[in-house]
């Protein structure tokens, strides 16, 4: 009788723990769903707020650009820049391939033979488009900040017929 009673107690205890675990899991699922809905609402709110800054926001393009900025290769190169390291040639080639696929119009514009954009100039344009600042670009390409500034000025004149470097970043973002 005592052995049967112990088995029944262990069974009841296990059964209670089982139901508690199911209830906890369901509660977590519900919490995750609420959190997901809350985040979706916040994203929509922020998109609407962002659209107030621009009347013609193309959300598909926006999402595509954000996806590109979060791409593994881009993140790795940002990490190199923050550590003052140069990326390998294969990493830079991978970056170019990602940009070719994600921003084909941008890449085609820069590849147009009439502009005769060099490899380093192409990388300066791509890195600028991916929100790297000139000092990071200098580190990544193992060039001086002055050389990057000169390249940006030359590119602004070559591509956009504008003198100086002040409008270069804005012009690149518009492509």
Secondary structure, DSSP 4 states (H G I P E B T S, - for coil): -HHHHHHHHHHHHHHHHHHHHHHHHHHHHHHHHHHHHHHHHHHHHHHHHHHTT-SS--HHHHHHHHHHHTSHHHHHHHHHHHHT-PPPHHHHHHHHHHHHHH-HHHHHHHH-TTT---HHHHHHHHHHHTT--HHHHHHHHT--HHHHHHHHHHHHHHHH---SSTTHHHHHHH-
